[in-house]
Amino acid sequence: MEEKLKQIGNINSNCIKVVLYGPESTGKSSLVKELANYYDTVYVEEFSRTYAEAKALDNHRLTKDDVLPIAIGQMQLENEQLKKANRLLICDTDLLETQVYSQFYYQGFCPELVKKYALKNTYDLYFLTYIDTVWEADGIRDQPHNRLQQFNRFEQALIASKKPYIVVKGRFEERLNFCKIHIDELLKKAD
């Protein structure tokens, strides 16, 4: 089980890994896709969304028993996409985000293995998306009134785990350009 939560070795030692991270409905998925297109590379989708949508089709809600399968699915996607990445891998979430959501929804509960690898797995930079976007219902999202509380939880998790991060704010184009500036700096350092 533990092996399924580990990041595989970096096939390309110069491959930069960034994570779009933060509360629901803050534009992470749109940014991920646009950045991957701009840098001609692949991205890692948010596995929990697909998983939750499949459960919703059967009129089931996520429970704490789903946290570990979601974490395993996320890492499987990430490890598969890393093999295809072109100097840059852009992730729409990671295990630290899975941990924060688990603790939020399940009264502090998160499987120990998820917490262990949320700390152990590494990324070059986290883009923490701020809540200055319009919340949009989509059948899965359910926290329109707790966005600032969620944002603060996400930021505290980054600080506590000493992860490198930058807060991303503004309209979509501003966010996109901001991310590009920081990714360009990481790519230059890797050369």
C-alpha positions in Angstrom: 0.0 0.0 0.0 2.8 2.4 1.0 4.5 2.1 -2.4 1.3 3.4 -4.1 1.7 6.8 -2.3 5.3 7.4 -3.2 6.4 9.6 -6.1 8.5 7.7 -8.6 12.0 8.9 -9.2 12.3 11.9 -11.5 13.0 10.4 -15.0 14.2 13.7 -16.1 16.3 15.2 -13.3 15.5 18.7 -14.7 11.8 18.2 -14.5 10.1 20.9 -12.5 6.9 20.0 -10.5 4.4 22.6 -9.5 1.0 22.2 -7.8 -2.1 24.3 -8.1 -3.4 24.1 -4.6 -6.3 25.6 -2.6 -10.0 25.8 -1.9 -12.7 24.6 -4.3 -13.8 26.9 -7.2 -10.7 29.0 -7.2 -9.7 28.3 -10.8 -7.1 25.6 -10.3 -8.2 23.2 -13.0 -8.5 26.0 -15.6 -5.0 27.3 -14.8 -3.5 23.8 -14.9 -4.8 23.1 -18.4 -3.8 26.6 -19.7 -0.3 26.3 -18.3 0.2 22.8 -19.6 -0.9 24.0 -23.1 1.4 27.0 -22.9 4.5 25.0 -21.8 3.7 22.1 -24.2 3.6 19.6 -21.4 1.2 17.3 -19.6 -0.7 17.9 -16.4 -2.1 15.8 -13.6 -5.9 15.9 -13.2 -7.6 16.1 -9.9 -8.5 12.4 -9.2 -10.9 13.1 -6.4 -13.2 15.0 -8.7 -13.6 11.9 -11.0 -13.9 9.7 -8.0 -16.6 11.8 -6.4 -18.5 12.2 -9.7 -18.6 8.4 -10.1 -19.9 7.9 -6.5 -22.5 10.6 -7.1 -23.9 8.7 -10.1 -24.8 5.9 -7.7 -26.2 8.4 -5.2 -23.3 7.9 -2.8 -21.4 10.6 -1.0 -17.7 10.5 -0.2 -16.8 9.1 3.3 -13.5 8.9 5.2 -13.1 5.4 3.7 -12.6 7.1 0.3 -9.6 9.2 1.4 -6.9 6.5 0.9 -8.2 5.3 -2.5 -8.4 9.0 -3.6 -4.8 9.5 -2.5 -3.6 6.4 -4.3 -5.4 7.4 -7.5 -3.9 10.8 -7.4 -0.4 9.5 -7.0 -0.9 6.9 -9.8 -2.0 9.7 -12.1 1.0 11.9 -11.1 3.5 9.1 -11.6 2.1 8.2 -15.0 2.2 11.8 -16.2 5.7 12.4 -14.9 6.9 9.9 -17.5 5.4 12.0 -20.2 6.3 15.5 -18.9 8.3 17.9 -21.0 10.6 19.6 -18.4 7.5 20.6 -16.4 4.8 18.7 -14.6 1.7 20.7 -13.5 -0.4 19.1 -10.8 -4.0 19.9 -10.1 -3.8 19.0 -6.4 -1.5 16.7 -4.3 -1.6 14.6 -1.2 -1.3 17.7 1.1 -4.6 19.0 -0.4 -6.1 15.6 0.1 -5.1 15.7 3.7 -6.5 19.2 4.3 -9.8 18.2 2.7 -10.0 15.0 4.7 -9.3 16.8 8.0 -11.9 19.4 7.1 -14.7 17.0 6.2 -14.0 14.2 8.7 -13.3 16.1 12.0 -9.5 16.0 11.8 -9.3 12.4 10.4 -6.7 11.6 7.7 -5.0 8.2 7.2 -1.5 8.2 8.6 0.0 7.0 5.3 -1.6 10.0 3.5 -0.2 12.4 6.0 3.3 10.7 5.8 3.5 11.1 2.0 1.9 14.5 2.0 5.0 15.6 3.8 7.5 13.3 2.0 6.5 13.9 -1.6 8.1 17.0 -3.0 7.3 19.8 -5.5 9.3 22.8 -6.6 6.5 25.3 -6.0 2.9 25.5 -4.8 0.5 28.1 -6.3 -2.0 28.7 -3.5 -5.2 30.0 -5.2 -7.0 32.8 -3.4 -10.8 33.0 -3.0 -11.2 36.2 -5.1 -13.1 34.2 -7.8 -16.8 33.6 -8.1 -17.8 30.3 -6.5 -19.6 28.1 -9.1 -21.8 25.1 -8.2 -21.0 22.0 -10.1 -22.7 19.2 -8.2 -19.5 18.3 -6.3 -18.5 21.6 -4.7 -20.4 22.3 -1.4 -18.6 25.0 0.5 -19.6 28.4 -0.9 -19.7 30.0 2.6 -16.5 28.6 4.1 -14.0 29.8 1.5 -11.8 32.0 3.7 -11.7 29.3 6.4 -10.7 26.8 3.8 -8.1 29.1 2.3 -6.6 29.6 5.8 -6.5 25.8 6.4 -4.6 25.3 3.1 -2.1 28.0 3.9 -1.5 26.8 7.4 -0.8 23.3 6.0 1.8 24.7 3.6 3.4 26.7 6.4 3.4 23.7 8.9 5.0 21.4 6.3 7.5 24.0 5.1 6.4 23.8 1.5 7.4 26.5 -1.0 4.4 28.5 -2.0 3.1 31.7 -3.5 -0.5 33.1 -3.3 -2.2 33.6 -6.6 -4.8 36.3 -6.9 -6.7 38.3 -9.5 -8.5 37.7 -12.7 -7.7 34.6 -14.7 -5.2 36.4 -17.1 -3.4 37.9 -14.1 -3.2 34.6 -12.4 -2.0 32.9 -15.5 0.7 35.5 -16.2 1.8 35.4 -12.5 2.2 31.6 -12.7 4.2 31.9 -15.9 6.7 34.3 -14.4 7.4 32.0 -11.5 7.5 28.8 -13.7 9.9 30.6 -16.1 12.2 31.4 -13.1 12.2 27.7 -12.0 12.9 26.5 -15.5 15.9 28.9 -15.8 17.3 27.7 -12.5 17.0 24.1 -13.7 19.0 24.7 -16.9 
